[in-house]
Amino acid sequence: MFNNPYMQQRGINQQNMYEQIDNQINQLNHMKEQIKNNNQQPAINQTFQIAPNNSHTMRYANTIEDVNRETVYFDTPFFSKDMSVLWLKGVNGNIKTYELNEIIPKDAKDIQIEFLQSQIEELKGMIKNESINANVSNDDTEQDATSTTADDESARTTTKDVKSTNVQKVSRSKTK
């Protein structure tokens, strides 16, 4: 029986199982000790956030009253929804209001077009001034003018000839 190889193999297998079980028990006991040691009161490392993280970002507001109600910890810009008004609120509560206009970059052609349009407007103004001055002087000259009425026999219409006695035309054209 003791020389039976089957029995020896069975004894070795049982012994290996006992050793494995003992090793597992030791591992579990070791883990149990670690848990007991780690279960001590941990140090409290808690931080408190007094100011919000987004204090440096821009905010949106509908009216200046909305800006007044907000508490800020740094100078903070508030924009209207359509981006046309900017309110800058300081830490001390002072609010500055700005009106925003979009700046459209212009190339050389746009600048030239604007220049030519301004010249056209200037010339239109000069023409209006000349016509106003001409009308004023025409009113004066019509009083001094000698007027004659003639009957045109062929067309059966009456024509009026006005001859001015003191009308002068002054040229305002610039020579190059």
C-alpha positions as CSV (number, residue, x, y, z in Angstrom):
1,M,0.0,0.0,0.0
2,F,2.8,2.4,0.8
3,N,4.6,1.4,-2.4
4,N,1.5,2.0,-4.5
5,P,2.3,4.9,-6.8
6,Y,-1.4,5.9,-6.9
7,M,-1.5,6.4,-3.2
8,Q,1.7,8.4,-3.2
9,Q,0.4,10.7,-5.9
10,R,-2.8,11.2,-3.9
11,G,-0.8,12.0,-0.8
12,I,1.3,14.5,-2.7
13,N,-1.8,16.2,-4.2
14,Q,-3.4,16.5,-0.7
15,Q,-0.2,17.9,0.7
16,N,-0.1,20.5,-2.1
17,M,-3.7,21.4,-1.5
18,Y,-3.0,21.9,2.2
19,E,-0.1,24.1,1.4
20,Q,-2.2,26.2,-1.1
21,I,-4.9,26.6,1.5
22,D,-2.4,27.7,4.1
23,N,-0.9,30.2,1.7
24,Q,-4.4,31.6,0.9
25,I,-5.2,31.8,4.7
26,N,-1.9,33.7,5.2
27,Q,-2.7,36.1,2.4
28,L,-6.1,36.7,3.7
29,N,-4.8,37.4,7.2
30,H,-2.2,39.7,5.8
31,M,-4.9,41.6,3.9
32,K,-7.0,41.7,7.1
33,E,-4.1,43.4,8.9
34,Q,-3.6,45.9,6.2
35,I,-7.3,46.9,6.3
36,K,-7.1,47.3,10.1
37,N,-4.0,49.5,9.8
38,N,-5.5,51.6,6.9
39,N,-8.7,52.1,8.7
40,Q,-7.2,54.9,10.8
41,Q,-8.7,58.4,10.6
42,P,-7.3,60.0,7.4
43,A,-6.0,63.6,7.6
44,I,-8.6,66.1,6.4
45,N,-7.4,67.9,3.3
46,Q,-10.4,69.9,2.2
47,T,-10.2,73.1,0.3
48,F,-12.9,75.7,0.2
49,Q,-13.6,77.7,-3.0
50,I,-14.7,81.2,-2.0
51,A,-14.7,82.8,-5.4
52,P,-16.1,81.1,-8.5
53,N,-13.7,79.7,-11.0
54,N,-15.1,81.6,-13.9
55,S,-14.6,85.1,-12.3
56,H,-12.3,86.2,-15.2
57,T,-14.8,85.3,-17.9
58,M,-17.3,87.6,-19.6
59,R,-20.9,87.4,-18.7
60,Y,-24.2,88.3,-20.4
61,A,-26.8,90.7,-19.0
62,N,-30.0,92.2,-20.3
63,T,-30.0,95.5,-18.4
64,I,-27.8,97.5,-16.1
65,E,-30.0,96.4,-13.2
66,D,-28.9,92.8,-13.9
67,V,-25.3,93.9,-13.7
68,N,-26.0,95.7,-10.4
69,R,-27.3,92.5,-8.9
70,E,-24.3,90.4,-9.7
71,T,-21.4,90.1,-7.2
72,V,-18.0,90.2,-8.8
73,Y,-14.6,89.5,-7.3
74,F,-12.6,90.9,-10.2
75,D,-13.3,93.6,-12.8
76,T,-15.8,91.8,-15.0
77,P,-17.2,92.6,-18.4
78,F,-20.9,92.1,-19.0
79,F,-22.2,92.1,-22.6
80,S,-25.8,92.6,-23.9
81,K,-27.2,89.7,-26.0
82,D,-26.8,91.6,-29.2
83,M,-23.2,92.6,-28.3
84,S,-24.0,96.3,-28.7
85,V,-23.4,97.4,-25.1
86,L,-20.6,96.6,-22.7
87,W,-20.9,97.2,-18.9
88,L,-17.6,96.9,-17.0
89,K,-18.3,96.3,-13.3
90,G,-15.4,96.8,-10.8
91,V,-14.9,95.1,-7.5
92,N,-16.0,98.3,-5.7
93,G,-19.4,98.2,-7.6
94,N,-18.6,101.0,-10.1
95,I,-20.1,100.3,-13.5
96,K,-18.9,101.9,-16.7
97,T,-21.0,101.6,-19.9
98,Y,-19.7,101.4,-23.4
99,E,-21.4,101.3,-26.8
100,L,-19.8,98.8,-29.2
101,N,-19.6,99.1,-32.9
102,E,-18.3,96.5,-35.3
103,I,-15.1,97.5,-37.2
104,I,-15.1,96.1,-40.7
105,P,-11.6,95.9,-42.2
106,K,-11.3,97.8,-45.5
107,D,-9.0,97.1,-48.4
108,A,-7.7,99.7,-50.8
109,K,-10.7,99.5,-53.1
110,D,-13.2,100.1,-50.2
111,I,-11.1,103.2,-49.1
112,Q,-11.1,104.6,-52.6
113,I,-14.9,104.0,-53.0
114,E,-15.5,105.9,-49.7
115,F,-13.2,108.7,-50.8
116,L,-15.0,109.1,-54.2
117,Q,-18.5,109.0,-52.5
118,S,-17.4,111.8,-50.2
119,Q,-16.3,113.8,-53.1
120,I,-19.6,113.2,-54.9
121,E,-21.5,114.4,-51.8
122,E,-19.3,117.5,-51.6
123,L,-20.0,118.3,-55.2
124,K,-23.7,117.8,-54.7
125,G,-23.5,120.3,-51.9
126,M,-21.7,122.8,-54.1
127,I,-24.3,122.4,-56.8
128,K,-27.1,123.0,-54.3
129,N,-25.3,126.1,-53.0
130,E,-24.9,127.4,-56.6
131,S,-28.6,126.8,-57.4
132,I,-29.7,128.5,-54.2
133,N,-27.4,131.5,-55.0
134,A,-28.6,131.6,-58.6
135,N,-32.3,131.5,-57.4
136,V,-31.6,134.4,-55.0
137,S,-29.9,136.4,-57.7
138,N,-32.6,135.5,-60.3
139,D,-35.3,136.9,-57.9
140,D,-33.3,140.1,-57.6
141,T,-32.7,140.4,-61.4
142,E,-36.3,139.7,-62.4
143,Q,-37.3,142.8,-60.6
144,D,-34.7,144.9,-62.5
145,A,-35.3,143.1,-65.8
146,T,-37.2,144.6,-68.6
147,S,-39.9,142.2,-69.7
148,T,-41.7,142.2,-73.0
149,T,-44.6,140.1,-74.1
150,A,-45.0,139.1,-77.7
151,D,-47.7,137.1,-79.5
152,D,-46.4,134.3,-81.6
153,E,-48.8,134.2,-84.5
154,S,-47.9,130.7,-85.9
155,A,-48.3,128.8,-82.6
156,R,-50.8,131.1,-81.0
157,T,-48.8,131.2,-77.8
158,T,-47.6,134.1,-75.8
159,T,-43.9,134.2,-75.0
160,K,-42.2,136.3,-72.4
161,D,-38.6,137.5,-73.0
162,V,-36.8,138.5,-69.8
163,K,-33.6,140.5,-70.3
164,S,-31.5,140.9,-67.2
165,T,-29.8,144.2,-66.7
166,N,-27.2,143.1,-64.1
167,V,-26.7,139.3,-64.2
168,Q,-23.2,137.9,-64.0
169,K,-22.1,134.3,-64.0
170,V,-19.0,133.5,-61.9
171,S,-17.2,130.3,-62.8
172,R,-16.2,128.2,-59.8
173,S,-14.4,125.4,-61.7
174,K,-10.9,124.6,-60.5
175,T,-8.1,124.5,-63.1
176,K,-5.4,121.9,-62.9
